[in-house]
Amino acid sequence: MKHYIAVVLILGMLSGCTGTEEPQLQSPDGEEAILDFSKAGEFPTQGRTGAFSFTIEGKIYMGTGFGSNATYNGDFWEYNPNTDIWAEKAPFPLGPFIGGEVMSYKGKGYVFAGGVLNCQLNSPCDHIYYSAVHAYDPVSDTWEKVAELPNLKGMDYGTIKVEGDRAFLFLDMRTYEINLADFQYIQKSGPQAPIVFSANFRIGSKVYFVCPMGNGLGTKSVYSYDLITDHWETLADFPGIKRYSAVGFSHDGFGYILGGKESDYSGEDRQFKEIWQFNPADKSWKEIGEYPGNAFTGQVLEVLGNDIFVGFGDTRSYITFEKDWWKWKIK
């Protein structure tokens, strides 16, 4: 991991085996590949949306987010795909939390920015923005504050990509290059429009941002950023219905997005489970299947080899919070 009132704003500031039909897609080597979903181990406590996640040494780590009873979470968990078991770990040191840009680097997971929103009836919401960087060490099961970056705080649902010993942090309309040796940073060129709540994935040196929010509504906008040349490009519109808060990933040279919703306004409240594939060679899209999980937005998604794990998220515009967990194997 947007509404403009009460609980909705909360998220806005901050994402037996059953099988679906097996949709086909063209793999990079020209052979037909199969997308196969199966149920994985269900999360043992409450569902949520807008949780952060990262992978370290073949395991998935997930924590915080917004869930049942309109509460923020501060817990933190490890998922082992070999045993299909979730195990609770040391809680996130800032406590209840949402948003945050995350990365894995040299055996540790890092969480940047993020925050929390305190809303009371009949009074303005209190926005609490964090600017610290916390690192998680899975060997010792401990968190450590490793930096304070006061200019980079916020809950803008951005993303961060690692390139060697540098990290590129994308927040709203800002781009920063961060030296991971000392956390010194410089500002780079920004996108032409906000990229908040966009799905994103990286292919080669380019990061693609698909369907960000625009004025509280979904869009069809697609942008790319080249990590090497510091160049933004506006691409042709996404061919499906406008949306925001989808999730994305890359695999074998293709990009993928799934889920999202059109808006939170009456009459434009469609939600989607479609899976779309992006081919960077000709910048084309095609719909290849449907996500079998319960949620439409705010999912957790991580890739381990040829396996994609996805779940959690919300339905009905932050009314229901899911905890189902799926394994998606691309063969």
N, C-alpha and C positions, 0 to 999 in steps of 0.2 A: 506497500500500500504501500458527491459532495452536496450537502444541503446548506441552506442559509438560515436555518432556525434550529434552536435547541439541540436535540440529539444529533440531527443531521450535520450540523457544523462540527460536531465532535469528530466525525470521520473525515469531514472535508479538510481538516487540518492534520490531520495525521501525516492492507490486500495483502461368509462363504464367498467365492469369486463370482462376479457377474461380468459379462462381456457385452460390449456394444457390437454393432456391425463393424466390420473391419474395412474402413475406407482406405482407398488406395491413393498413393501419391508416387510421383516419379522421383527416385533417389538420384543423387548427383552422378552416379555411374550409369544411369539410364535404366536400371532394373527397377521393377515394381517393389515397393516396400509396404509393409503392413503396419498400421497403427493399432495396437492391441491394448485395451484398458482392462485392468483387473483390480479388485478391491485389495487394498493393503491394510495394515493394522490401524484401526481407528484410534484417534487421539483419546486418551483416557479422562480428560477433564473437559471443561466447557469450550464450545466453539467460539470462533472469533474472526474478525476481519482486520486487515491492516497490520498484521504481524510482520516482523522482520525475519529473515532467514539467510543462512549461508551454509556452505559445505566445507568440511575439513576432513581429509584422509578417509574419504568414502562414507562419511556420515553427514546427516543433515541436522542442523541446529536451528531451532525456531523459538521465538519468544515474543512476549508482550502483545499488543493489539487491543482491540475494543470488542466487547462481547456481551453476553447475556446480562440482563438487569442494568443495561446502560452503564457498564463499568469498564474501566481500563484495567489491563492486566500487567503484572510485572514479573510473571514467572518465565522460565526458560527451560527448554527441553532438547534432548538428543534423540534422534531417530536412527536406529541401526538397520539398514536394509537387509543385512544377512540374517538377522533374527526376527525382523519385522516387529520390533518392540520399541516403545517410547520410554525414556527414562528422564525423570526430572533432575535438573542440574541447578547450580548456584543461580539465584535470581538475578535479574538485571539490576545493577546497582542504583539506578535512578528510580526504581520502583515502577508504578504505572506509567505507561509510555506508549506512544504511537508514532508512526512515520519512521524517520531515521533511514539514512542511506548506509548500506552495509557492503563489506567486501571480505574476502579471505586473502591472507598474505603471510607467507612463511609459517604456516602451521597455526595461525591464530585468526579469529574472526574479529572484525572491527565494526563499530557502530558510530556513525557520525550524526550530529544534529538531532532532529526529532523534537518531541515535546509532549504536552498534554493540554487538554482544554477543560476548564472547570466552568460548567454552566449551571446556573440556578434559575428557577422560574422567575419571570418578571424582572430580570436584571441582566446586564451585559455579561457575556462570557469572558472569563479571565484566561487569556492565552499565556501559556508558559513555554518559552522557547529555550531549548538547550543548545549549547555550543561546544560541549565536551566531546572528545573521542575516547571511547572505551574499547579495550581489547580483551577478548576472551581466550584463555588458554585451556584447551580440553584436557591436557595432561594433568594439570593441577586442579582443574575445575574452579578457576578463579577469574575474576574480572579485575582489570587495572585501568585507571584513567591515565592515558598516555599523552593527551594534548588538550589544549583549550583554544578554540578557534572562534573568537567572538564575532567575526564578520560573516561566518558561515552558518549561523544558527537559523533554524526554521523548521517547519513541518510541511514542506512543499511537495512531498511525494516525488522526489527526484530519483536519481540513480548514481552509482559510482562504478567506474570501470578501471581495472588495474592494467597498466602497461609497463612491464619491467618493474622498476622501483619507483614508479610514479602512479598516482591515482588521479583520475579525471572525475570531478564531482559536478553533477548537473543539478541545479536548483532553479526552478522556475525559468527565468530568462538569463541565468548566469552560468558560466562555466569556469571551473577552477582546476588548475594543475597543481597537485600536491606532491612534494618530495617526501616519500615515506621514510627516509632516514631521519628527518628532523621535523616533519610536518610544516615546513615553510611552504607557502603557496603563492601562485601568481594567477591573476585573472586572465582568461582567454576570451575569444570572441563568443558572443551569445547567439542564441537562435533568433529567428525573425519574429517569433511569437512564443508565449508561454508553453512549456511542455509538461505542465503539471498534469498528473493522472494519465499520462500516456503509457501505452505498452512499449517496451523497448527490448532490443536485442543487439548483439554485436556480431558482425561477420567481417573477418579480417581486421583492417584498421578502422572500419566504419561502425558507428553506433547509430541505429535507426530508432526513431521515436514515432509511434503510430497512434493516431486518434487521441490527442490530448483534449483536456477540457477547454472550452472557450466560452466565457460569459455564462458559466453554469450549465452549459449544454455540451453534448458530445460533438465531435467534429470528424471530418474525414482526412484531416491534414496528416502529411507524412514528411518528416525531415530526416536528414542524415548529417552526421558530424564525423569528420576525418581526424582521428587522434594524432596523425602525423603532420598534416598540413594546416590544422586549425581552421578548417573550412566547413561551413554549413551549406547544405543544399536543400532546397525545397523540391520534393518529388511529386509525382502525380498523386491525386487523391486516392485514398483507400476506396475500393469499389463497392464495399458493403454499406449497410445503413450506418449513419453517423453514430459514434459511441465514445465513451471514455471509461477509464478504470478497467480496461482489459489487462491481461498479463501476457508477457512475451518471453521467448527464449530462442536460441539458435541451435541447430544440430546439423552436422554434415553439410555445411555451406548454405543451408536454407534458414530463413527466419519464420517464426510462427507466432501467432497471437490467438488467444481464446478468451471468450467471455466479454464482459463489458455491459454497459447500459446506455440508453439514448440520452436520458436526462432524468431529473427528479421532478419535472413539472407535469402537471395533469395533462393528459393528451399526448405526451411525448415520453412515456415511461416504459417503453419496451426494454426488455433485458435479453441478453444473448448468451448462447452456449456454443456458438459456431467456432470451429477451428479453421483458421486461414493460414496458408503457406505463402511465403514471399520468396521469389527467385531473384537474387541480386543481379544475375546476368542480364536479364531484360527488364528488371524492375516490375515484374508482373505478380499478380495475386491469383490464388484460386482457393475456393472453399473445399476442404477435404474431409470434414466430419463434424462431430458434435461432442462436446465434453459431457460425460455421463454423470458428473457430480451434481450436488444439490445447488451450489452457489453460482452466482452470475459474476460477482465482482469481489475484489479484495483477496483473491486467493494467494496461497503460498505455492511457489513453483520452484523446483530445483532439478538440475540435471546431473546425473551420475552415470558417466559412460553412455551406453545406449538406452538407459532408463530415465524417464522423466517422472518425477513424483509431484503430484499436485492435489490440493485440497483446501479445506477451510473456506473462508470468505463469507459473504452475506447474500441473502435473498430479500426481496421485497423492501429494498431501500433501507437497509440497516435495522430491520425489524427481527429477522431470524438470522442466527449465526451458526455456521456449520462447522463440523469437525471430521467429516469423512475424509479419507485419504486414499488416493488412487496411484497405481503404478501404470505408467504408459510406456510400453516398449515399442520402439521403432526398429523394426527388423530389416 
